[in-house]
Amino acid sequence: MEQEPIIITAGGDGVEPIAIRWAFSISLFFRDRIRIASAYGGEHTHRSYVAPIGGEVWGPRLQGRVVPCSGADYGHSRGFEAHYMLQASDGALIYIRNRGLMRRFDPQTGDALPPTAPNPQTPILRTMRLTPIFDAPEGPHEWMNRTVFVGHGHRYPDPDHSVFTYYEVL
């Protein structure tokens, strides 16, 4: 059964509505993060690097896994850019460049939090908005090369992992 698209209308007369539909989700587990203080952006900014150690891909348009150690997430205090590989259930390898912005929030209240120095003991959750690009081989997954995607994600602390959900713009 195909999922009904979500129709989004903005603006007034003459504005064409946009529809999105859930394509798939990814759970992504990470190695230990490497952090450095950033010279740009103030006292509590940092950059980080972390490699994926695995994960799962599921949904109506794609199923498979995250290829371990196939790239990295390069983060900054507010945003990130990640490059890694997915392997579809049919064996096809698919490259993803995942870019986005992060917001930190208090898990108890849901309130947004200002930037602070990272503290692994503090349960701060992060929510993300994403604009990924995929490079898939010819065949059943090449539709990803010509599709615009948007998404959201959440990062969780123990174990260190993120869950991303991607929607295709119809």
C-alpha positions as CSV (number, residue, x, y, z in Angstrom):
1,M,0.0,0.0,0.0
2,E,1.5,3.3,-1.1
3,Q,1.6,6.1,1.5
4,E,-0.4,9.2,0.9
5,P,1.7,12.3,0.2
6,I,1.6,15.3,2.6
7,I,0.5,18.4,0.7
8,I,2.0,21.7,1.8
9,T,0.5,24.9,0.5
10,A,2.2,28.3,1.2
11,G,1.5,31.7,-0.1
12,G,-1.6,32.8,-2.0
13,D,-3.3,32.4,-5.3
14,G,-1.0,31.1,-8.1
15,V,1.4,29.4,-5.7
16,E,1.7,25.7,-6.6
17,P,1.4,23.4,-3.6
18,I,4.3,21.1,-2.7
19,A,3.9,17.5,-1.7
20,I,6.3,15.3,0.2
21,R,6.2,11.6,0.9
22,W,8.2,9.5,3.3
23,A,10.9,7.7,1.4
24,F,13.0,5.9,4.0
25,S,14.8,6.4,7.4
26,I,18.3,5.6,8.5
27,S,19.6,4.7,12.0
28,L,23.3,5.6,12.1
29,F,25.7,4.5,15.0
30,F,29.0,6.2,15.6
31,R,32.5,5.6,16.9
32,D,33.9,8.0,19.6
33,R,33.7,11.6,18.5
34,I,36.8,13.7,18.1
35,R,36.2,17.3,19.0
36,I,38.4,20.4,18.6
37,A,37.8,24.0,19.7
38,S,36.9,26.2,16.7
39,A,38.7,29.5,16.1
40,Y,35.6,30.9,14.5
41,G,32.3,31.6,16.2
42,G,33.0,32.3,19.8
43,E,33.8,30.6,23.1
44,H,31.5,27.6,22.9
45,T,32.0,26.6,19.3
46,H,33.7,23.4,18.2
47,R,34.2,21.1,15.3
48,S,33.9,17.4,15.4
49,Y,34.7,14.3,13.4
50,V,33.0,10.9,13.8
51,A,32.9,7.8,11.6
52,P,29.8,5.6,11.3
53,I,30.2,2.0,12.6
54,G,26.9,0.8,11.0
55,G,23.2,1.3,10.9
56,E,20.0,0.3,9.1
57,V,18.0,1.7,6.3
58,W,14.2,1.1,6.2
59,G,11.1,2.4,4.5
60,P,8.9,2.1,1.4
61,R,11.5,3.3,-1.1
62,L,14.8,1.9,0.2
63,Q,16.0,-0.9,2.6
64,G,19.5,-1.8,3.5
65,R,22.3,-0.9,5.8
66,V,25.0,1.8,6.5
67,V,28.4,0.6,5.3
68,P,30.7,0.7,8.4
69,C,33.6,3.2,8.3
70,S,32.6,4.4,4.8
71,G,32.9,8.1,5.6
72,A,32.4,10.6,8.3
73,D,30.2,13.2,9.9
74,Y,32.0,16.6,10.1
75,G,30.2,18.6,12.6
76,H,30.3,22.2,13.7
77,S,28.5,23.7,16.7
78,R,25.4,24.4,14.6
79,G,25.6,22.4,11.5
80,F,27.2,19.3,9.9
81,E,28.2,17.7,6.7
82,A,28.4,14.0,6.5
83,H,29.6,11.7,3.7
84,Y,29.1,7.9,3.8
85,M,27.8,4.9,1.9
86,L,24.6,2.9,2.1
87,Q,24.2,-0.6,0.8
88,A,20.7,-1.4,-0.5
89,S,19.2,-4.8,0.2
90,D,20.0,-5.8,-3.4
91,G,23.7,-5.0,-2.9
92,A,23.8,-1.7,-4.7
93,L,26.1,0.9,-3.1
94,I,24.7,4.4,-2.7
95,Y,26.7,7.5,-1.7
96,I,25.0,10.1,0.5
97,R,26.1,13.7,1.2
98,N,24.0,14.7,4.2
99,R,24.0,18.4,5.1
100,G,22.0,20.1,7.7
101,L,21.5,22.4,10.7
102,M,21.3,21.3,14.3
103,R,19.4,22.7,17.3
104,R,20.0,21.6,20.9
105,F,17.1,21.2,23.3
106,D,16.4,20.2,26.8
107,P,14.8,16.7,26.8
108,Q,12.7,17.4,29.9
109,T,11.2,20.7,28.7
110,G,11.7,20.8,25.0
111,D,13.2,24.3,25.3
112,A,15.9,25.4,22.9
113,L,19.3,25.7,24.5
114,P,22.1,28.2,23.7
115,P,25.5,26.9,22.6
116,T,27.7,25.6,25.4
117,A,30.9,23.6,25.7
118,P,30.2,19.9,25.0
119,N,29.6,17.7,28.1
120,P,29.1,14.0,27.5
121,Q,27.5,13.7,31.0
122,T,24.7,16.1,30.1
123,P,21.7,14.5,28.3
124,I,21.3,17.2,25.6
125,L,19.4,16.0,22.6
126,R,19.8,17.5,19.1
127,T,17.3,17.9,16.4
128,M,18.3,18.4,12.8
129,R,16.9,19.6,9.4
130,L,18.5,18.0,6.4
131,T,19.0,18.5,2.7
132,P,20.8,15.3,1.4
133,I,22.1,14.5,-2.0
134,F,22.5,10.9,-3.3
135,D,24.6,9.3,-6.0
136,A,23.1,5.9,-6.9
137,P,24.1,3.5,-9.7
138,E,21.9,3.0,-12.8
139,G,19.1,0.6,-12.1
140,P,16.4,0.4,-9.4
141,H,17.9,3.2,-7.3
142,E,18.7,5.8,-9.9
143,W,15.5,7.6,-9.0
144,M,17.4,9.0,-6.1
145,N,19.8,10.9,-8.4
146,R,16.9,13.0,-9.8
147,T,14.9,13.5,-6.6
148,V,14.9,16.4,-4.2
149,F,14.9,15.2,-0.6
150,V,14.3,17.0,2.7
151,G,14.5,15.4,6.1
152,H,14.8,15.6,9.8
153,G,16.8,13.8,12.4
154,H,17.4,13.3,16.1
155,R,20.7,12.5,17.8
156,Y,20.7,10.4,20.9
157,P,23.5,10.0,23.5
158,D,23.8,6.5,24.8
159,P,24.7,4.8,22.6
160,D,25.8,7.6,20.3
161,H,23.5,7.4,17.3
162,S,21.2,9.4,15.1
163,V,17.9,8.6,13.3
164,F,17.3,10.4,10.0
165,T,14.0,10.4,8.2
166,Y,13.9,11.5,4.5
167,Y,11.0,12.7,2.4
168,E,11.0,12.9,-1.4
169,V,9.6,16.2,-2.8
170,L,7.0,15.2,-5.4
